[in-house]
Amino acid sequence: MKLEIDKIDVFVVAGPDAKYKTSSHYDDLVITNTIVRIRTADGYEGFGAAISWTEGGIDKSLAESIRHLLPFLIGKSALHREAIYSLMASRCVQMKPQALSPIDIALWDLVAKFAKMPLYQMLGGARNKILSYASTPFLPTIQAYIKHVQDLKNQGYKIIKFHTWCIFEKDMALVAAIHEVFKDSGLKFMMDVESAYTREEALKAARILEKHDYIWFEAPLSDTDLEGYRDLKSRVDIPILAAGNTLLYLNQIEQGIQNNGWSSVRVDATLAGGITQTQKIMGLAEANSMTVELQSWGYTLSQAANLHLMLAYNNSTYFEQAVPVEPLEFGALTTIRTDKEGYVHAPDGNGLGIEMDWTLIEQASSYKITLDTTGWTA
């Protein structure tokens, strides 16, 4: 049997400088990278990963959820990804569908390498580059944001998304200050408030952002407040997006679309079950004449999985480039960077096109799980 899986490694790694805040409500967040590496008996390897955001320490819970899926992979052919996904999805495992995501991405990476194709071409190949926006961390002062925006403009970014205090009055003061300084700069902006507003605050903020021609308003309400999203979207013209972190299953996305509360679907392939499920979500959105604005906030492997989906299909508009970029490149020999024209490009190479420094990953891992045909190592 071709591409028979005979070994899986799971690495839990956190880059030493990967400490970010996305609102004033959090302490510094440790960004854990849970990496899955799958090997076949005929010598092929594939990699996938997902991130965890935690306060106060490295997350091992995702790796432990993945552990319970691994025995079902040994002896299976990576060519049978749909069958493998269905098998894994029916298991009694916590943290689904995220626990499935790194496995599924690794399988797609492996098979695309076997086929000697970049993954985005194997999936459809709509294009080889996409516009990027800088996704800022939370900063302590308005002046810090102004300086950061100028720095990003100098680097070539044309679109910037703010992560803010997530407190209405402070956030709107930032909007006013940014407008005053950059109104004639040619820059475009977005805002993400981490589902922190009331419905009343969300409406007032949407009208202010609309006046300043923001590209979209993200996560004003909890993802599960579908009625609140429908009401908000019906009363403003600015595009309204959910956070994309909670409603992850295909039927949940369908319900959200039919509720008519989102201007675009928003998910992350590393949360929503990997390539297998996310491409179905993208098809569902296309059938409803909607874009899918994929999250790609994360380490390089997570960025790559989402980027290849964006490039495979026509119904994504922007790539999310978390800044600063360097801490999230930890362990990767290949980087995904925004060019001076504001685009990111498909990585060179087959599969995801990402080469990893496995010596560094091994050394930096705080936890590792290995399963092969002889049994467990942990």
Secondary structure in CASP SS format (residue, H / E / C, confidence):
PFRMAT SS
TARGET T0000
AUTHOR 0000-0000-0000
METHOD secondary structure of the structure
MODEL  1
M C 1.00
K C 1.00
L C 1.00
E E 1.00
I E 1.00
D E 1.00
K E 1.00
I E 1.00
D E 1.00
V E 1.00
F E 1.00
V E 1.00
V E 1.00
A E 1.00
G E 1.00
P E 1.00
D E 1.00
A E 1.00
K E 1.00
Y E 1.00
K C 1.00
T C 1.00
S C 1.00
S C 1.00
H C 1.00
Y C 1.00
D C 1.00
D C 1.00
L E 1.00
V E 1.00
I E 1.00
T E 1.00
N E 1.00
T E 1.00
I E 1.00
V E 1.00
R E 1.00
I E 1.00
R E 1.00
T E 1.00
A C 1.00
D C 1.00
G C 1.00
Y C 1.00
E E 1.00
G E 1.00
F E 1.00
G E 1.00
A E 1.00
A E 1.00
I E 1.00
S E 1.00
W E 1.00
T E 1.00
E E 1.00
G C 1.00
G C 1.00
I C 1.00
D C 1.00
K C 1.00
S H 1.00
L H 1.00
A H 1.00
E H 1.00
S H 1.00
I H 1.00
R H 1.00
H C 1.00
L C 1.00
L H 1.00
P H 1.00
F H 1.00
L C 1.00
I C 1.00
G C 1.00
K C 1.00
S E 1.00
A C 1.00
L C 1.00
H C 1.00
R H 1.00
E H 1.00
A H 1.00
I H 1.00
Y H 1.00
S H 1.00
L H 1.00
M H 1.00
A H 1.00
S C 1.00
R C 1.00
C C 1.00
V C 1.00
Q C 1.00
M C 1.00
K C 1.00
P C 1.00
Q H 1.00
A H 1.00
L H 1.00
S H 1.00
P H 1.00
I H 1.00
D H 1.00
I H 1.00
A H 1.00
L H 1.00
W H 1.00
D H 1.00
L H 1.00
V H 1.00
A H 1.00
K H 1.00
F H 1.00
A C 1.00
K C 1.00
M C 1.00
P E 1.00
L H 1.00
Y H 1.00
Q H 1.00
M H 1.00
L H 1.00
G C 1.00
G C 1.00
A C 1.00
R C 1.00
N C 1.00
K E 1.00
I E 1.00
L E 1.00
S E 1.00
Y E 1.00
A E 1.00
S E 1.00
T C 1.00
P C 1.00
F C 1.00
L C 1.00
P C 1.00
T C 1.00
I H 1.00
Q H 1.00
A H 1.00
Y H 1.00
I H 1.00
K H 1.00
H H 1.00
V H 1.00
Q H 1.00
D H 1.00
L H 1.00
K H 1.00
N H 1.00
Q H 1.00
G C 1.00
Y C 1.00
K C 1.00
I E 1.00
I E 1.00
K E 1.00
F E 1.00
H E 1.00
T C 1.00
W C 1.00
C C 1.00
I C 1.00
F H 1.00
E H 1.00
K H 1.00
D H 1.00
M H 1.00
A H 1.00
L H 1.00
V H 1.00
A H 1.00
A H 1.00
I H 1.00
H H 1.00
E H 1.00
V H 1.00
F H 1.00
K C 1.00
D C 1.00
S C 1.00
G C 1.00
L C 1.00
K E 1.00
F E 1.00
M E 1.00
M E 1.00
D E 1.00
V C 1.00
E C 1.00
S C 1.00
A C 1.00
Y C 1.00
T C 1.00
R H 1.00
E H 1.00
E H 1.00
A H 1.00
L H 1.00
K H 1.00
A H 1.00
A H 1.00
R H 1.00
I H 1.00
L H 1.00
E H 1.00
K H 1.00
H C 1.00
D C 1.00
Y C 1.00
I C 1.00
W C 1.00
F E 1.00
E E 1.00
A C 1.00
P C 1.00
L C 1.00
S C 1.00
D C 1.00
T C 1.00
D C 1.00
L H 1.00
E H 1.00
G H 1.00
Y H 1.00
R H 1.00
D H 1.00
L H 1.00
K H 1.00
S H 1.00
R H 1.00
V C 1.00
D C 1.00
I C 1.00
P C 1.00
I E 1.00
L E 1.00
A C 1.00
A C 1.00
G C 1.00
N C 1.00
T C 1.00
L C 1.00
L C 1.00
Y C 1.00
L H 1.00
N H 1.00
Q H 1.00
I H 1.00
E H 1.00
Q H 1.00
G H 1.00
I H 1.00
Q H 1.00
N H 1.00
N C 1.00
G C 1.00
W C 1.00
S C 1.00
S C 1.00
V E 1.00
R C 1.00
V C 1.00
D C 1.00
A C 1.00
T C 1.00
L C 1.00
A C 1.00
G C 1.00
G C 1.00
I H 1.00
T H 1.00
Q H 1.00
T H 1.00
Q H 1.00
K H 1.00
I H 1.00
M H 1.00
G H 1.00
L H 1.00
A H 1.00
E H 1.00
A H 1.00
N C 1.00
S C 1.00
M C 1.00
T C 1.00
V E 1.00
E C 1.00
L C 1.00
Q C 1.00
S C 1.00
W C 1.00
G C 1.00
Y C 1.00
T H 1.00
L H 1.00
S H 1.00
Q H 1.00
A H 1.00
A H 1.00
N H 1.00
L H 1.00
H H 1.00
L H 1.00
M H 1.00
L H 1.00
A H 1.00
Y C 1.00
N C 1.00
N C 1.00
S C 1.00
T C 1.00
Y E 1.00
F E 1.00
E E 1.00
Q E 1.00
A E 1.00
V C 1.00
P C 1.00
V C 1.00
E H 1.00
P H 1.00
L H 1.00
E H 1.00
F C 1.00
G C 1.00
A E 1.00
L C 1.00
T C 1.00
T C 1.00
I C 1.00
R C 1.00
T C 1.00
D C 1.00
K C 1.00
E C 1.00
G C 1.00
Y E 1.00
V E 1.00
H E 1.00
A C 1.00
P C 1.00
D C 1.00
G C 1.00
N C 1.00
G E 1.00
L C 1.00
G C 1.00
I C 1.00
E C 1.00
M E 1.00
D C 1.00
W H 1.00
T H 1.00
L H 1.00
I H 1.00
E H 1.00
Q H 1.00
A H 1.00
S C 1.00
S C 1.00
Y E 1.00
K E 1.00
I E 1.00
T E 1.00
L E 1.00
D E 1.00
T C 1.00
T C 1.00
G E 1.00
W E 1.00
T E 1.00
A C 1.00
END
